[in-house]
Amino acid sequence: MEFTATDLLAHFYALLWPMLRISALLVAAPIFSLRAVNLRIRIVLALAITWLVYPLHVWPQIDPLSANGLIEIGNQLMIGLLMGLMLQVVTSAILIAGQSIANAIGLSMATMIDPNMGNVPVISQFLLVLATLIFVGLGGHALLLSLVVESFNTLPIGQGLVAEAAWRQLVAWSSMLFLGALLTALPVMVALLLINIGLGIATRAAPSLNIFSVGFPAMIFAGFGVLVLALPSIGARIQWLWMQAFNHARDLVGLVS
């Protein structure tokens, strides 16, 4: 079977459209967007997923160098980025929760370099690792790939741009960045608040007590103890956040939750 240059170019153009959406998702989605997953790995993953998705649909023939083609390129990139950003809200919420806990314990000065988030407290680093393990344990990577594959049925290529409602939904969901952080850190924050009140009462009752030499070590010791006890509830809250993020991402691409 012989292929002419025109046939090869048509197949390349058809392969380009699903690859744009999948590549944008891999850039923004959790785990796949980590710097440990370098550019070469992302390109190979995008090619492999696109090659598997390609036989499942009939792709439109759109010239990417035309005006409609350039608009569609931006549209496909936006769809992939929006799905990835819906999940990145959870990662940011966990980061803020870890920073709040670290500040309450007194570890704001003890930081380590995270190549993905920058200079973050060690508690945030720990919670991010925990969230990643929960994401993988839930099969989040498989759910994410199935989501982008099914999105080609609900948001076909060349049949409309990203709706304004999608942007409104992303903005509304972004409020979970702060609400999710509050719900995740709340058990530890409340316990540390009560411990701070106790230390304040003790300092008031005994002014000679050096709060700096006694209070800080006590807060660190008590903070880690409370954090260990609260890990089951924190893990359940992180799992709930991931599931809510997937539900909103499904709503974004028009799937039934």
Backbone hydrogen bonds, N-H to C=O, Kabsch-Sander energy under -0.5 kcal/mol:
donor,donor_aa,acceptor,acceptor_aa,energy
8,L,4,T,-2.2
9,L,5,A,-2.2
10,A,6,T,-2.1
11,H,7,D,-2.4
12,F,8,L,-2.2
13,Y,9,L,-2.4
14,A,10,A,-2.2
15,L,11,H,-2.3
16,L,12,F,-1.5
17,W,13,Y,-1.0
19,M,15,L,-1.2
20,L,16,L,-1.8
21,R,17,W,-1.4
22,I,18,P,-2.2
23,S,19,M,-2.8
24,A,20,L,-2.1
25,L,21,R,-1.8
26,L,22,I,-2.2
27,V,23,S,-1.5
28,A,24,A,-1.4
29,A,25,L,-2.7
32,F,30,P,-2.8
33,S,29,A,-1.7
34,L,31,I,-1.3
37,V,34,L,-1.0
38,N,36,A,-1.3
42,R,38,N,-2.2
43,I,39,L,-2.4
44,V,40,R,-2.3
45,L,41,I,-2.7
46,A,42,R,-2.9
47,L,43,I,-2.4
48,A,44,V,-2.6
49,I,45,L,-2.8
50,T,46,A,-2.4
51,W,47,L,-2.4
52,L,48,A,-1.6
53,V,49,I,-2.1
54,Y,50,T,-2.3
56,L,53,V,-1.9
57,H,54,Y,-1.0
59,W,57,H,-0.7
62,I,60,P,-1.0
66,S,63,D,-1.7
70,L,66,S,-2.3
71,I,67,A,-2.0
72,E,68,N,-2.3
73,I,69,G,-2.1
74,G,70,L,-1.9
75,N,71,I,-2.1
76,Q,72,E,-2.6
77,L,73,I,-2.1
78,M,74,G,-2.1
79,I,75,N,-2.1
80,G,76,Q,-2.0
81,L,77,L,-2.4
82,L,78,M,-2.6
83,M,79,I,-1.9
84,G,80,G,-1.9
85,L,81,L,-2.8
86,M,82,L,-1.8
87,L,83,M,-0.8
87,L,84,G,-0.5
88,Q,84,G,-1.7
89,V,85,L,-1.3
90,V,87,L,-0.9
91,T,87,L,-1.1
92,S,88,Q,-2.3
93,A,89,V,-2.3
94,I,90,V,-2.3
95,L,91,T,-1.9
96,I,92,S,-2.4
97,A,93,A,-2.2
98,G,94,I,-2.3
99,Q,95,L,-2.0
100,S,96,I,-2.3
101,I,97,A,-2.3
102,A,98,G,-2.6
103,N,99,Q,-2.3
104,A,100,S,-2.0
105,I,101,I,-2.3
106,G,102,A,-2.1
107,L,102,A,-3.0
110,A,107,L,-0.8
111,T,109,M,-1.0
112,M,120,V,-2.0
114,D,112,M,-0.5
114,D,118,G,-3.3
118,G,114,D,-2.6
120,V,112,M,-1.5
120,V,118,G,-0.9
122,V,110,A,-1.1
125,Q,121,P,-1.9
126,F,122,V,-2.4
127,L,123,I,-2.6
128,L,124,S,-2.4
129,V,125,Q,-1.9
130,L,126,F,-2.4
131,A,127,L,-2.8
132,T,128,L,-2.2
133,L,129,V,-2.3
134,I,130,L,-2.3
135,F,131,A,-2.4
136,V,132,T,-2.4
137,G,133,L,-2.7
138,L,134,I,-2.1
139,G,136,V,-1.3
140,G,135,F,-3.0
143,L,139,G,-2.5
144,L,140,G,-2.6
145,L,141,H,-1.9
146,S,142,A,-2.5
147,L,143,L,-1.9
148,V,144,L,-2.0
149,V,145,L,-1.9
150,E,146,S,-2.5
151,S,147,L,-1.5
152,F,148,V,-0.5
152,F,149,V,-1.0
153,N,150,E,-1.7
154,T,150,E,-1.3
155,L,151,S,-3.0
159,Q,156,P,-1.3
166,A,163,A,-0.8
167,W,163,A,-0.9
168,R,164,E,-2.0
169,Q,165,A,-2.3
170,L,166,A,-2.0
171,V,167,W,-2.3
172,A,168,R,-2.5
173,W,169,Q,-2.5
174,S,170,L,-1.7
175,S,172,A,-1.0
176,M,173,W,-2.1
177,L,174,S,-1.8
178,F,175,S,-1.1
179,L,175,S,-2.1
180,G,176,M,-2.5
181,A,177,L,-0.6
182,L,178,F,-2.3
183,L,179,L,-2.6
184,T,180,G,-2.1
185,A,181,A,-2.4
186,L,182,L,-1.3
189,M,185,A,-2.7
190,V,186,L,-2.6
191,A,187,P,-1.7
192,L,188,V,-2.5
193,L,189,M,-2.0
194,L,190,V,-2.0
195,I,191,A,-1.9
196,N,192,L,-2.4
197,I,193,L,-2.2
198,G,194,L,-2.2
199,L,195,I,-2.4
200,G,196,N,-2.4
201,I,197,I,-2.3
202,A,198,G,-2.3
203,T,199,L,-2.5
204,R,200,G,-2.1
205,A,201,I,-2.3
206,A,202,A,-2.1
209,L,206,A,-2.2
211,I,209,L,-1.0
214,V,210,N,-1.6
215,G,211,I,-2.3
216,F,211,I,-0.7
216,F,212,F,-0.5
218,A,214,V,-1.7
219,M,215,G,-2.6
220,I,216,F,-2.3
221,F,217,P,-2.6
222,A,218,A,-2.8
223,G,219,M,-2.6
224,F,220,I,-2.2
225,G,221,F,-1.8
226,V,222,A,-2.7
227,L,223,G,-2.4
228,V,224,F,-2.3
229,L,225,G,-2.0
230,A,226,V,-2.1
231,L,227,L,-0.6
231,L,228,V,-0.8
234,I,230,A,-2.5
235,G,231,L,-3.1
236,A,232,P,-2.1
237,R,233,S,-2.2
238,I,234,I,-2.4
239,Q,235,G,-2.3
240,W,236,A,-2.2
241,L,237,R,-2.2
242,W,238,I,-2.2
243,M,239,Q,-2.1
244,Q,240,W,-2.4
245,A,241,L,-2.3
246,F,242,W,-2.2
247,N,243,M,-2.2
248,H,244,Q,-2.3
249,A,245,A,-2.3
250,R,246,F,-2.4
251,D,247,N,-2.2
252,L,248,H,-2.0
253,V,249,A,-1.5
254,G,251,D,-0.9
255,L,250,R,-3.3
257,S,255,L,-0.5
